[in-house]
Amino acid sequence: MTAHARRVLPAADTALLLETADLDEAMRLLPALQAAELPGVTELVPAARTVLVRFDPSLVAADALAELLVAVEPAARSAASGDAVTIPVRYDGQDLAEVAQLLGVGADEIVARHQAATWTVAFTGYAPGFGYLVGDDPLFDVPRRASPRTRIPAGSVGLAGRFSGVYPRESPGGWQLIGRTDALMWDLSRPQPALLAPGATVRFERVERELVTAAPAAREPVTAAHALEVVRPGLQLLVQDLGRQGLAAQGVAASGTADRRALRDANRAVGNAADEAGLELAGGGATLRFRGPAVVALTGALVDAAVHGEAGTQPVEPGRAVAVDDGDELRVGAVRDGLRSLVAVRGGIALEPVLGSLATDTLAHLGPAPLAAGDVLPLRGPAAGIRAVERTRATRMPLPTAGEEVELRIVLGPRTEWFTEAALAALVGQPWTVTPRSDRVGVRLDGATPLERAKEGELDSEGAVTGAIQVPPDGQPVLFLPDHPLTGGYPIIGAVVDRDLDLAGQLPPGARIRFRIAEPTPTRRTSWTRS
């Protein structure tokens, strides 16, 4: 790409990827795009040399938006947030000596120059509160570790490529570690939880004191008159709603339920607002006991379910509300099709939202913790419903089972040029089996013919959407689900269209996928260029 060339690439039927010449241009384009207030744009996700543009296709066509995007002129300089942050660091990282050797200087010089440099938050991603910092010292261009660590402690200060960063929480990673800080990079008690925002100026300061880790707060007992007790949680039981929107600048993904239609149907059945939080149960096998009367409904995966109480046993039909009394238990058996059942309770769950949502993000560890036996959730009670309980139920479509083949429509892009023609043919020409290693982060797939790359290596980090089909070096794709990371460095070959995402969230291990390119295509072109 020439120094001033820009491309817009399809990233989904609801997203475009604006590619720039370099990091500097991407940083200067972001404030210009924000000021432009282009029609239909719902979120901007900046990265190393791209900006992911999420949009509402009911408000603007992809072709029209792409033409507007390539016409936006970058600002003369990147936006500064006005924030100046000093981060104290104990420079005792286990990779400090190796970094010094890689860069051909002494460890003391690495420390001195890391402190002397002025660092700017270019963008956020990977995890809430994780800022990618670019400095003004050309010394810092450090390769990632050949073998990533499975556990990096919270507060670790690392280097990778031209970037420095601080891990907000314990997580896996491949950055070279040079020190550690006790500064809280992410704190929900602050008005702005992320310490680092794009455009902020950062300086590192050497300290010698021991680092202190705060003990987690104890969970207070629930004494509400209306509550739900988890007797048995099944494989995975989570509180979910429709997610957190518009928080990518803080490194926060939307998350939310993996089957939006099922949650809406369950809420409609019990008389709640469509976006009220409910429970998402993976694999069935749960028992829930109610304190006080309630009205519940189950949708999504087909399960054998019944209410057990003093009045006897009452079967629970899919999508139809049923009343329960104090002490009754809702017992949910194994799934018969699909993977995830949604449970709505009239009035909703009486917990405090986290960043405007009760969604449990299993990757970022945001929202209520996964539910375990003995946990008690406070409920608002049936009187808090907004309208009458539905007497009719939504039409239920059968969901896939192990061994069954389903079709998912996709949009190709943004990185099809990273793959051979044979790989593109294999993507749509063979079935892909859902492996047991799948979770809410992504559906890990296995195919007879791995997807062969035309280019090797990793991309600079760039934004990704739910439904993106990312291809790691082994050629076996990962289909991103709601808890996927905001940014990533493996190329994305395509993305499932928005209308098929709920089906993707219901794929059980052993199910098979056939990808089909959506017709008519949401965009008529594979890229838009301005130079």
C-alpha positions in Angstrom: 0.0 0.0 0.0 1.3 3.5 -0.9 1.9 6.1 1.7 -1.6 7.6 1.2 -3.6 4.7 0.1 -6.7 3.6 2.0 -9.0 0.6 1.5 -12.3 -0.3 2.9 -12.9 -4.1 3.1 -16.1 -6.0 4.0 -15.9 -7.5 7.5 -19.5 -8.7 7.9 -22.9 -7.7 6.7 -22.9 -5.2 9.6 -19.2 -4.1 9.5 -16.6 -2.7 7.3 -12.8 -2.6 7.9 -11.1 0.7 7.0 -7.4 0.0 6.3 -4.8 2.8 6.5 -1.2 3.1 5.5 0.2 2.9 9.1 -0.6 3.3 12.8 -0.2 7.1 12.6 -2.8 7.5 9.9 -5.2 5.2 11.8 -4.8 7.3 14.9 -5.5 10.5 12.9 -8.5 9.0 11.1 -10.3 8.0 14.3 -11.1 11.5 15.5 -12.0 12.5 12.0 -14.4 9.6 11.7 -15.9 10.5 15.1 -16.4 14.1 14.1 -18.0 13.1 10.7 -20.9 11.3 12.4 -21.6 9.2 9.3 -25.1 7.8 8.9 -25.8 4.4 10.4 -22.4 4.0 12.1 -22.9 2.4 15.5 -19.3 1.9 16.7 -15.7 2.5 15.7 -13.0 0.0 16.8 -9.4 1.3 16.2 -6.5 -1.0 15.9 -2.8 -1.0 14.7 -3.6 0.3 11.1 -7.3 -0.3 10.7 -10.6 1.0 12.1 -13.5 -1.5 12.2 -16.7 0.4 11.4 -19.9 -1.3 12.7 -23.1 0.0 11.1 -26.8 -0.6 10.9 -27.7 -1.9 7.4 -31.3 -0.7 7.8 -30.0 2.9 8.0 -27.1 2.8 5.4 -26.0 0.5 2.6 -22.5 -0.9 2.9 -21.5 0.5 -0.6 -22.7 4.0 0.3 -21.0 4.0 3.7 -17.7 2.7 2.1 -17.7 5.6 -0.3 -18.2 8.0 2.6 -15.4 6.4 4.6 -12.7 6.6 1.9 -13.6 10.3 1.5 -12.9 11.2 5.2 -9.7 13.1 5.6 -7.5 12.3 8.6 -6.9 14.9 11.2 -3.6 16.8 11.1 -2.6 15.0 14.3 -4.0 12.2 16.4 -6.5 13.2 19.1 -5.1 13.6 22.6 -7.4 12.8 25.4 -5.8 15.4 27.7 -5.0 12.7 30.2 -1.5 12.2 31.4 -1.0 9.0 33.4 2.1 7.9 35.3 2.4 4.2 36.0 4.8 3.0 38.7 6.7 -0.1 37.6 8.9 -2.6 39.4 11.3 -3.6 36.6 11.9 -7.3 37.5 10.2 -9.0 34.6 11.3 -12.5 33.7 12.0 -11.5 30.0 14.0 -8.3 30.8 17.4 -9.9 30.1 16.1 -11.6 26.9 14.7 -8.3 25.6 18.0 -6.6 26.3 19.8 -9.3 24.3 17.3 -9.0 21.5 17.7 -5.2 21.2 21.5 -5.3 21.7 21.7 -3.1 24.8 21.9 -3.7 28.6 19.0 -4.3 30.9 19.6 -1.0 32.7 19.4 0.8 29.4 16.1 -0.9 28.6 14.7 0.3 31.9 16.0 3.8 31.5 14.7 4.3 28.0 11.3 2.7 28.8 10.9 5.4 31.5 12.3 8.2 29.4 10.0 7.5 26.4 6.7 9.2 26.0 4.0 6.7 25.3 0.6 7.3 23.8 -2.5 5.0 23.9 -3.0 4.2 20.3 -6.0 1.9 20.8 -7.5 -0.5 23.3 -8.4 -4.2 22.9 -7.7 -7.8 24.0 -9.2 -7.2 27.4 -11.0 -4.4 29.2 -8.5 -1.8 30.2 -5.7 -3.1 28.0 -4.1 -0.2 26.1 -1.7 -0.6 23.2 0.9 2.1 23.9 3.2 3.4 21.1 6.4 5.2 22.2 8.7 7.8 20.7 11.9 5.8 21.1 12.7 3.7 18.0 14.6 1.2 20.1 11.4 -0.6 21.1 10.5 -3.1 18.4 10.4 -6.4 20.1 9.2 -9.8 18.7 6.5 -11.7 20.6 7.5 -14.9 22.4 7.7 -17.9 20.2 5.5 -19.8 22.7 2.9 -17.7 24.5 2.4 -18.2 28.3 -0.8 -19.6 29.6 -0.7 -17.4 32.7 0.5 -13.8 33.0 -0.2 -12.1 36.3 -2.3 -9.0 36.4 -0.2 -5.8 36.3 2.5 -7.3 34.2 4.2 -4.7 31.9 5.2 -6.1 28.5 6.6 -5.3 25.1 5.5 -6.6 21.7 6.4 -5.1 18.3 6.3 -1.4 18.7 3.9 -1.5 21.6 4.1 -1.6 25.4 1.2 -2.5 27.5 -0.1 -3.6 31.0 -2.2 -6.7 31.6 -5.3 -5.6 33.5 -5.9 -9.1 34.8 -4.4 -12.6 34.8 -4.6 -14.0 31.3 -2.6 -15.9 28.7 -0.3 -13.9 26.3 2.8 -13.8 24.2 4.3 -10.4 25.2 7.8 -10.0 26.6 7.5 -9.2 30.3 9.8 -6.5 31.7 8.1 -5.5 35.0 4.9 -5.3 37.0 2.7 -2.5 38.4 0.1 -2.3 41.2 -1.8 0.4 39.2 -5.3 -0.7 38.6 -5.8 -0.6 34.8 -9.5 -1.5 35.2 -11.6 -0.6 38.1 -15.4 -0.6 38.0 -15.6 1.7 41.0 -14.2 4.6 38.9 -16.5 6.7 36.6 -14.3 5.6 33.7 -13.2 2.1 34.6 -10.3 2.0 32.1 -7.2 3.9 33.4 -6.0 4.3 29.8 -8.1 5.8 27.1 -7.1 6.3 23.4 -5.0 9.4 23.1 -3.8 9.5 26.7 -0.1 10.2 27.4 1.7 7.6 29.6 5.0 7.7 31.4 6.5 4.8 33.3 8.2 5.4 36.7 10.6 3.0 38.4 9.8 2.0 42.0 11.3 -0.6 44.3 8.4 -1.3 46.7 6.7 -4.6 47.0 3.4 -4.8 45.1 0.2 -5.2 47.0 -2.8 -7.2 45.7 -6.2 -6.4 47.2 -8.3 -9.3 48.5 -11.6 -10.0 46.7 -14.7 -8.7 48.3 -16.9 -11.3 50.0 -20.3 -12.0 48.5 -23.2 -10.8 50.6 -26.1 -13.2 51.3 -29.3 -12.6 49.4 -32.4 -11.9 51.6 -34.9 -10.7 49.0 -38.5 -11.9 49.2 -38.3 -13.1 45.6 -35.2 -15.0 44.7 -33.9 -18.0 42.7 -31.5 -20.5 44.3 -29.2 -22.6 42.1 -29.5 -26.2 43.3 -27.6 -27.6 40.3 -26.0 -25.3 37.6 -25.5 -27.9 34.8 -22.5 -27.5 32.5 -22.6 -23.7 32.5 -25.3 -21.3 33.9 -24.9 -17.6 33.2 -26.8 -14.4 33.6 -27.2 -12.9 30.1 -29.0 -10.1 28.4 -28.5 -8.5 24.9 -25.0 -7.2 25.9 -23.0 -4.0 26.2 -23.0 -1.8 23.1 -20.6 1.1 22.2 -17.8 0.4 24.8 -15.1 -0.7 22.4 -13.0 2.4 23.2 -12.6 1.0 26.8 -11.7 -2.5 25.4 -15.2 -3.9 26.3 -16.9 -6.2 23.9 -20.7 -6.4 23.6 -20.9 -10.0 24.9 -24.6 -10.9 25.6 -26.6 -14.1 25.0 -25.5 -16.4 22.2 -29.2 -16.7 21.1 -30.8 -13.3 21.0 -34.1 -14.5 19.5 -34.5 -17.2 22.2 -34.0 -14.6 24.9 -36.5 -12.2 23.3 -39.1 -15.0 22.9 -38.7 -16.1 26.6 -39.1 -12.5 27.8 -42.2 -12.0 25.6 -43.7 -15.2 27.0 -43.4 -14.0 30.7 -44.3 -10.3 30.0 -40.9 -8.7 30.2 -39.2 -6.2 28.0 -37.3 -8.0 25.2 -33.9 -7.0 26.6 -34.5 -8.1 30.2 -31.7 -10.3 31.6 -32.4 -14.0 31.9 -30.4 -17.2 32.4 -28.4 -19.0 29.7 -28.0 -22.7 30.4 -25.5 -24.7 28.2 -26.1 -28.4 27.9 -29.1 -28.7 30.3 -29.0 -30.6 33.6 -29.9 -27.7 36.0 -32.2 -27.4 39.0 -33.5 -24.0 40.2 -35.5 -23.5 43.4 -37.8 -20.4 43.8 -38.3 -18.3 46.9 -41.7 -16.7 46.5 -44.0 -17.0 43.5 -42.7 -16.5 40.0 -43.6 -17.0 36.3 -40.9 -18.6 34.1 -40.5 -19.7 30.5 -37.8 -21.7 28.6 -36.8 -21.2 25.0 -33.8 -22.1 22.8 -32.4 -25.6 23.0 -35.1 -28.3 23.4 -35.1 -29.8 26.9 -37.3 -32.0 29.0 -38.3 -29.6 31.8 -40.8 -29.7 34.6 -41.8 -27.8 37.8 -41.8 -30.0 40.9 -43.5 -28.8 44.1 -46.2 -29.6 46.7 -48.9 -29.4 44.0 -47.2 -32.2 42.0 -45.2 -32.1 38.7 -46.1 -29.7 35.9 -44.4 -30.1 32.5 -42.9 -27.0 31.0 -43.5 -26.6 27.3 -41.0 -24.7 25.1 -41.8 -21.0 24.9 -44.9 -21.1 27.2 -45.1 -19.4 30.5 -45.7 -21.4 33.7 -46.4 -20.2 37.2 -44.3 -21.5 40.2 -44.9 -21.3 43.9 -42.6 -20.7 46.8 -40.3 -23.7 47.2 -41.0 -25.1 43.7 -38.1 -26.4 41.7 -37.6 -26.0 37.9 -35.7 -29.1 36.8 -34.1 -29.0 33.4 -33.0 -32.3 31.7 -30.4 -32.8 29.0 -30.7 -31.0 25.7 -32.4 -32.8 22.8 -31.4 -30.4 20.1 -29.3 -27.2 20.1 -27.0 -26.3 23.0 -28.2 -23.3 25.0 -31.6 -22.9 26.8 -32.8 -19.5 27.9 -34.8 -19.0 31.1 -36.8 -15.8 31.6 -38.4 -14.9 34.9 -41.3 -12.4 35.0 -40.0 -9.1 36.5 -36.3 -10.0 35.8 -33.2 -10.3 37.9 -32.6 -7.7 40.6 -28.8 -7.3 40.2 -26.9 -4.0 39.6 -25.8 -3.7 36.0 -22.1 -3.6 35.1 -21.5 -0.9 32.5 -25.2 -0.9 31.7 -25.7 -4.6 31.3 -26.0 -7.9 33.3 -24.3 -9.9 30.6 -21.6 -12.3 31.8 -18.5 -12.0 29.6 -16.6 -15.1 30.2 -13.4 -13.9 28.5 -13.2 -10.4 30.0 -14.7 -11.6 33.4 -17.3 -8.8 33.4 -20.7 -9.1 34.8 -22.0 -11.7 37.3 -19.7 -14.7 37.8 -20.9 -18.0 36.3 -23.5 -19.5 38.7 -22.6 -22.3 41.0 -24.6 -24.6 43.4 -25.8 -22.6 46.4 -25.8 -19.2 44.6 -29.0 -17.1 45.1 -30.2 -14.5 42.6 -32.6 -11.8 43.8 -35.6 -11.3 41.6 -37.9 -8.3 41.2 -41.0 -10.4 41.5 -44.0 -11.0 39.1 -45.5 -7.6 39.7 -42.5 -6.0 38.0 -43.4 -7.3 34.6 -44.3 -4.7 32.0 -47.4 -6.4 30.5 -49.5 -9.5 30.6 -48.1 -12.9 30.2 -48.3 -14.2 26.6 -50.8 -17.0 26.2 -49.5 -18.0 22.8 -46.0 -19.1 22.1 -43.5 -18.2 19.3 -43.1 -20.8 16.6 -40.1 -23.0 17.5 -37.6 -24.0 14.8 -35.7 -27.2 15.3 -32.1 -26.7 16.2 -29.1 -28.9 15.1 -28.0 -32.0 16.9 -24.6 -33.9 16.9 -24.1 -35.4 13.5 -26.5 -33.1 11.8 -25.4 -30.7 9.1 -26.6 -27.0 9.0 -25.9 -24.2 6.7 -24.6 -20.8 7.7 -24.5 -17.9 5.3 -21.3 -15.8 5.2 -19.7 -12.7 3.8 -16.2 -13.1 2.5 -13.5 -10.8 3.9 -11.7 -8.9 5.0 -8.5 -11.0 4.6 -9.3 -13.3 1.7 -6.1 -12.3 0.0 -4.2 -14.1 2.8 -5.5 -17.5 1.5 -5.1 -19.5 -1.6 -7.9 -20.1 -4.1 -8.0 -23.7 -2.8 -8.6 -22.5 0.7 -11.6 -20.4 -0.4 -12.9 -23.4 -2.2 -12.5 -25.6 0.8 -14.2 -23.1 3.1 -17.5 -23.5 1.3 -16.9 -26.9 -0.3 -16.5 -29.2 2.7 -18.3 -29.7 6.0 -16.8 -28.4 9.2 -17.3 -30.3 12.5 -17.9 -28.5 15.8 -15.2 -29.7 18.2 -15.7 -30.1 22.0 -13.2 -27.3 22.6 -15.8 -24.8 21.6 -17.2 -22.2 24.1 -18.7 -18.8 24.2 -15.5 -17.2 22.9 -15.6 -19.3 19.7 -16.8 -22.4 17.9 -13.6 -24.3 17.1 -14.0 -26.2 13.8 -12.3 -29.2 12.2 -12.2 -29.9 8.5 -10.6 -32.6 6.4 -8.7 -29.9 4.4 -7.2 -27.1 6.5 -7.4 -23.6 5.0 -4.0 -23.0 3.3 -2.5 -19.5 3.5 -1.0 -17.5 0.7 0.8 -15.4 3.2 2.6 -16.4 6.4 2.9 -14.6 9.8 0.5 -12.5 11.8 -1.4 -9.4 10.9 -1.2 -6.3 13.0 -4.0 -6.4 15.5 -7.3 -5.4 14.0 -11.0 -5.5 15.1 -13.2 -8.5 14.8 -17.0 -9.0 15.0 -19.2 -11.8 16.4 -19.5 -14.3 13.6 -16.0 -13.7 12.3 -14.2 -16.8 11.0 -10.6 -16.5 12.1 -8.0 -18.8 10.8 -4.9 -19.7 13.1 -1.8 -21.2 11.5 -3.1 -24.8 11.7 -5.8 -23.8 9.1 -8.7 -25.0 11.3 -11.1 -22.0 11.7 -12.6 -20.5 14.8 -16.1 -19.0 14.5 -16.3 -16.1 17.0 -19.2 -16.0 19.4 -20.2 -13.1 21.7 -17.3 -13.4 24.2 -14.6 -13.1 21.5 -11.7 -10.6 21.9 -12.2 -7.2 20.3 -9.0 -7.4 18.3 -6.8 -10.2 17.0 -3.8 -10.9 14.8 -4.9 -14.0 12.8 -6.5 -13.3 9.4 -10.3 -13.5 9.1 -11.5 -15.1 5.9 -15.2 -14.3 6.3 -18.1 -13.7 8.8 -21.5 -15.3 9.4 -24.3 -12.9 8.5 -26.2 -11.3 11.5 -29.4 -13.3 10.9 -27.6 -16.6 11.3 -25.7 -15.7 14.5 -28.3 -17.2 16.8 -28.1 -20.5 15.0 -24.3 -20.4 15.3 -24.7 -19.9 19.1 -26.7 -23.2 19.3 -24.2 -25.5 17.6 -23.5 -28.5 19.8 -20.2 -30.5 19.6 -20.4 -33.0 16.7 -22.7 -30.8 14.6 -21.4 -30.0 11.1 -21.5 -26.7 9.3 -21.7 -25.9 5.6 -20.7 -22.3 4.8 -22.5 -20.6 1.9 -21.7 -17.2 0.5 -24.7 -15.0 1.1 -26.7 -14.1 -2.0 -27.4 -11.4 -2.9 -24.1 -10.3 -1.3 -24.5 -7.4 1.2 -21.9 -5.5 -0.7 -21.3 -5.6 -4.4 -17.5 -5.0 -4.2 -14.7 -6.7 -2.4 -13.0 -3.4 -1.5 -13.1 0.3 -2.0 -9.8 2.2 -2.5 -8.7 5.8 -2.2 -5.2 7.0 -3.0 
